[in-house]
């Protein structure tokens, strides 16, 4: 079942997660290198999760190595100079079981 998002930030999150999940190995590797400024093993087989629940909130996107050696967490925003510190702290605290973050 496909659920459409109505809020612009959620739509942007869905687009970014979809690109990460569905693009080929070369493109995913390039995107991850752009995010992290380093090459990481296992990017080609990583699992992408969208809107992963964490307590009363969600982590927008989690890209995780299949062996849980590392994870990339993405919290999206469409605001400039918006305060996301609470969401970032929540996401960072919740990532302890995702491997190297």
MODELLER restraints for C-alpha pairs under 7 A, 6 or more apart:
rsr = mdl.restraints
at = mdl.atoms
rsr.add(forms.Gaussian(group=physical.xy_distance, feature=features.Distance(at['CA:5:A'], at['CA:11:A']), mean=5.53, stdev=0.5))
rsr.add(forms.Gaussian(group=physical.xy_distance, feature=features.Distance(at['CA:9:A'], at['CA:76:A']), mean=6.90, stdev=0.5))
rsr.add(forms.Gaussian(group=physical.xy_distance, feature=features.Distance(at['CA:9:A'], at['CA:77:A']), mean=6.19, stdev=0.5))
rsr.add(forms.Gaussian(group=physical.xy_distance, feature=features.Distance(at['CA:9:A'], at['CA:78:A']), mean=6.01, stdev=0.5))
rsr.add(forms.Gaussian(group=physical.xy_distance, feature=features.Distance(at['CA:13:A'], at['CA:60:A']), mean=6.47, stdev=0.5))
rsr.add(forms.Gaussian(group=physical.xy_distance, feature=features.Distance(at['CA:13:A'], at['CA:76:A']), mean=6.33, stdev=0.5))
rsr.add(forms.Gaussian(group=physical.xy_distance, feature=features.Distance(at['CA:17:A'], at['CA:48:A']), mean=6.86, stdev=0.5))
rsr.add(forms.Gaussian(group=physical.xy_distance, feature=features.Distance(at['CA:17:A'], at['CA:50:A']), mean=6.19, stdev=0.5))
rsr.add(forms.Gaussian(group=physical.xy_distance, feature=features.Distance(at['CA:17:A'], at['CA:61:A']), mean=6.28, stdev=0.5))
rsr.add(forms.Gaussian(group=physical.xy_distance, feature=features.Distance(at['CA:20:A'], at['CA:28:A']), mean=5.92, stdev=0.5))
rsr.add(forms.Gaussian(group=physical.xy_distance, feature=features.Distance(at['CA:21:A'], at['CA:48:A']), mean=5.56, stdev=0.5))
rsr.add(forms.Gaussian(group=physical.xy_distance, feature=features.Distance(at['CA:25:A'], at['CA:44:A']), mean=5.09, stdev=0.5))
rsr.add(forms.Gaussian(group=physical.xy_distance, feature=features.Distance(at['CA:28:A'], at['CA:44:A']), mean=6.90, stdev=0.5))
rsr.add(forms.Gaussian(group=physical.xy_distance, feature=features.Distance(at['CA:29:A'], at['CA:43:A']), mean=6.09, stdev=0.5))
rsr.add(forms.Gaussian(group=physical.xy_distance, feature=features.Distance(at['CA:29:A'], at['CA:44:A']), mean=6.84, stdev=0.5))
rsr.add(forms.Gaussian(group=physical.xy_distance, feature=features.Distance(at['CA:33:A'], at['CA:39:A']), mean=5.55, stdev=0.5))
rsr.add(forms.Gaussian(group=physical.xy_distance, feature=features.Distance(at['CA:42:A'], at['CA:65:A']), mean=5.94, stdev=0.5))
rsr.add(forms.Gaussian(group=physical.xy_distance, feature=features.Distance(at['CA:43:A'], at['CA:65:A']), mean=6.86, stdev=0.5))
rsr.add(forms.Gaussian(group=physical.xy_distance, feature=features.Distance(at['CA:45:A'], at['CA:66:A']), mean=6.84, stdev=0.5))
rsr.add(forms.Gaussian(group=physical.xy_distance, feature=features.Distance(at['CA:46:A'], at['CA:63:A']), mean=6.34, stdev=0.5))
rsr.add(forms.Gaussian(group=physical.xy_distance, feature=features.Distance(at['CA:46:A'], at['CA:64:A']), mean=5.35, stdev=0.5))
rsr.add(forms.Gaussian(group=physical.xy_distance, feature=features.Distance(at['CA:46:A'], at['CA:65:A']), mean=4.55, stdev=0.5))
rsr.add(forms.Gaussian(group=physical.xy_distance, feature=features.Distance(at['CA:46:A'], at['CA:66:A']), mean=5.62, stdev=0.5))
rsr.add(forms.Gaussian(group=physical.xy_distance, feature=features.Distance(at['CA:47:A'], at['CA:63:A']), mean=5.64, stdev=0.5))
rsr.add(forms.Gaussian(group=physical.xy_distance, feature=features.Distance(at['CA:47:A'], at['CA:64:A']), mean=5.20, stdev=0.5))
rsr.add(forms.Gaussian(group=physical.xy_distance, feature=features.Distance(at['CA:47:A'], at['CA:65:A']), mean=6.35, stdev=0.5))
rsr.add(forms.Gaussian(group=physical.xy_distance, feature=features.Distance(at['CA:47:A'], at['CA:66:A']), mean=6.40, stdev=0.5))
rsr.add(forms.Gaussian(group=physical.xy_distance, feature=features.Distance(at['CA:48:A'], at['CA:62:A']), mean=5.74, stdev=0.5))
rsr.add(forms.Gaussian(group=physical.xy_distance, feature=features.Distance(at['CA:48:A'], at['CA:63:A']), mean=4.49, stdev=0.5))
rsr.add(forms.Gaussian(group=physical.xy_distance, feature=features.Distance(at['CA:48:A'], at['CA:64:A']), mean=6.47, stdev=0.5))
rsr.add(forms.Gaussian(group=physical.xy_distance, feature=features.Distance(at['CA:49:A'], at['CA:61:A']), mean=5.66, stdev=0.5))
rsr.add(forms.Gaussian(group=physical.xy_distance, feature=features.Distance(at['CA:49:A'], at['CA:62:A']), mean=5.07, stdev=0.5))
rsr.add(forms.Gaussian(group=physical.xy_distance, feature=features.Distance(at['CA:49:A'], at['CA:63:A']), mean=6.41, stdev=0.5))
rsr.add(forms.Gaussian(group=physical.xy_distance, feature=features.Distance(at['CA:50:A'], at['CA:60:A']), mean=5.70, stdev=0.5))
rsr.add(forms.Gaussian(group=physical.xy_distance, feature=features.Distance(at['CA:50:A'], at['CA:61:A']), mean=4.67, stdev=0.5))
rsr.add(forms.Gaussian(group=physical.xy_distance, feature=features.Distance(at['CA:50:A'], at['CA:62:A']), mean=6.56, stdev=0.5))
rsr.add(forms.Gaussian(group=physical.xy_distance, feature=features.Distance(at['CA:51:A'], at['CA:58:A']), mean=5.43, stdev=0.5))
rsr.add(forms.Gaussian(group=physical.xy_distance, feature=features.Distance(at['CA:51:A'], at['CA:59:A']), mean=5.46, stdev=0.5))
rsr.add(forms.Gaussian(group=physical.xy_distance, feature=features.Distance(at['CA:51:A'], at['CA:60:A']), mean=4.46, stdev=0.5))
rsr.add(forms.Gaussian(group=physical.xy_distance, feature=features.Distance(at['CA:51:A'], at['CA:61:A']), mean=5.99, stdev=0.5))
rsr.add(forms.Gaussian(group=physical.xy_distance, feature=features.Distance(at['CA:52:A'], at['CA:58:A']), mean=5.27, stdev=0.5))
rsr.add(forms.Gaussian(group=physical.xy_distance, feature=features.Distance(at['CA:52:A'], at['CA:59:A']), mean=5.09, stdev=0.5))
rsr.add(forms.Gaussian(group=physical.xy_distance, feature=features.Distance(at['CA:52:A'], at['CA:60:A']), mean=6.45, stdev=0.5))
rsr.add(forms.Gaussian(group=physical.xy_distance, feature=features.Distance(at['CA:52:A'], at['CA:61:A']), mean=6.96, stdev=0.5))
rsr.add(forms.Gaussian(group=physical.xy_distance, feature=features.Distance(at['CA:53:A'], at['CA:59:A']), mean=6.36, stdev=0.5))
rsr.add(forms.Gaussian(group=physical.xy_distance, feature=features.Distance(at['CA:54:A'], at['CA:94:A']), mean=6.61, stdev=0.5))
rsr.add(forms.Gaussian(group=physical.xy_distance, feature=features.Distance(at['CA:59:A'], at['CA:75:A']), mean=6.24, stdev=0.5))
rsr.add(forms.Gaussian(group=physical.xy_distance, feature=features.Distance(at['CA:59:A'], at['CA:91:A']), mean=5.99, stdev=0.5))
rsr.add(forms.Gaussian(group=physical.xy_distance, feature=features.Distance(at['CA:60:A'], at['CA:74:A']), mean=5.96, stdev=0.5))
rsr.add(forms.Gaussian(group=physical.xy_distance, feature=features.Distance(at['CA:60:A'], at['CA:75:A']), mean=5.14, stdev=0.5))
rsr.add(forms.Gaussian(group=physical.xy_distance, feature=features.Distance(at['CA:60:A'], at['CA:76:A']), mean=6.57, stdev=0.5))
rsr.add(forms.Gaussian(group=physical.xy_distance, feature=features.Distance(at['CA:61:A'], at['CA:73:A']), mean=5.85, stdev=0.5))
rsr.add(forms.Gaussian(group=physical.xy_distance, feature=features.Distance(at['CA:61:A'], at['CA:74:A']), mean=4.98, stdev=0.5))
rsr.add(forms.Gaussian(group=physical.xy_distance, feature=features.Distance(at['CA:61:A'], at['CA:75:A']), mean=6.68, stdev=0.5))
rsr.add(forms.Gaussian(group=physical.xy_distance, feature=features.Distance(at['CA:62:A'], at['CA:71:A']), mean=6.75, stdev=0.5))
rsr.add(forms.Gaussian(group=physical.xy_distance, feature=features.Distance(at['CA:62:A'], at['CA:72:A']), mean=5.74, stdev=0.5))
rsr.add(forms.Gaussian(group=physical.xy_distance, feature=features.Distance(at['CA:62:A'], at['CA:73:A']), mean=4.73, stdev=0.5))
rsr.add(forms.Gaussian(group=physical.xy_distance, feature=features.Distance(at['CA:62:A'], at['CA:74:A']), mean=6.40, stdev=0.5))
rsr.add(forms.Gaussian(group=physical.xy_distance, feature=features.Distance(at['CA:63:A'], at['CA:71:A']), mean=5.55, stdev=0.5))
rsr.add(forms.Gaussian(group=physical.xy_distance, feature=features.Distance(at['CA:63:A'], at['CA:72:A']), mean=5.05, stdev=0.5))
rsr.add(forms.Gaussian(group=physical.xy_distance, feature=features.Distance(at['CA:63:A'], at['CA:73:A']), mean=6.54, stdev=0.5))
rsr.add(forms.Gaussian(group=physical.xy_distance, feature=features.Distance(at['CA:64:A'], at['CA:70:A']), mean=6.07, stdev=0.5))
rsr.add(forms.Gaussian(group=physical.xy_distance, feature=features.Distance(at['CA:64:A'], at['CA:71:A']), mean=4.23, stdev=0.5))
rsr.add(forms.Gaussian(group=physical.xy_distance, feature=features.Distance(at['CA:64:A'], at['CA:72:A']), mean=6.37, stdev=0.5))
rsr.add(forms.Gaussian(group=physical.xy_distance, feature=features.Distance(at['CA:65:A'], at['CA:71:A']), mean=6.20, stdev=0.5))
rsr.add(forms.Gaussian(group=physical.xy_distance, feature=features.Distance(at['CA:68:A'], at['CA:98:A']), mean=5.82, stdev=0.5))
rsr.add(forms.Gaussian(group=physical.xy_distance, feature=features.Distance(at['CA:68:A'], at['CA:99:A']), mean=5.02, stdev=0.5))
rsr.add(forms.Gaussian(group=physical.xy_distance, feature=features.Distance(at['CA:69:A'], at['CA:99:A']), mean=5.06, stdev=0.5))
rsr.add(forms.Gaussian(group=physical.xy_distance, feature=features.Distance(at['CA:69:A'], at['CA:100:A']), mean=5.89, stdev=0.5))
rsr.add(forms.Gaussian(group=physical.xy_distance, feature=features.Distance(at['CA:70:A'], at['CA:98:A']), mean=6.66, stdev=0.5))
rsr.add(forms.Gaussian(group=physical.xy_distance, feature=features.Distance(at['CA:70:A'], at['CA:99:A']), mean=4.66, stdev=0.5))
rsr.add(forms.Gaussian(group=physical.xy_distance, feature=features.Distance(at['CA:70:A'], at['CA:100:A']), mean=4.04, stdev=0.5))
rsr.add(forms.Gaussian(group=physical.xy_distance, feature=features.Distance(at['CA:70:A'], at['CA:101:A']), mean=5.67, stdev=0.5))
rsr.add(forms.Gaussian(group=physical.xy_distance, feature=features.Distance(at['CA:71:A'], at['CA:98:A']), mean=5.86, stdev=0.5))
rsr.add(forms.Gaussian(group=physical.xy_distance, feature=features.Distance(at['CA:71:A'], at['CA:99:A']), mean=6.09, stdev=0.5))
rsr.add(forms.Gaussian(group=physical.xy_distance, feature=features.Distance(at['CA:71:A'], at['CA:100:A']), mean=5.91, stdev=0.5))
rsr.add(forms.Gaussian(group=physical.xy_distance, feature=features.Distance(at['CA:71:A'], at['CA:101:A']), mean=4.97, stdev=0.5))
rsr.add(forms.Gaussian(group=physical.xy_distance, feature=features.Distance(at['CA:72:A'], at['CA:101:A']), mean=5.86, stdev=0.5))
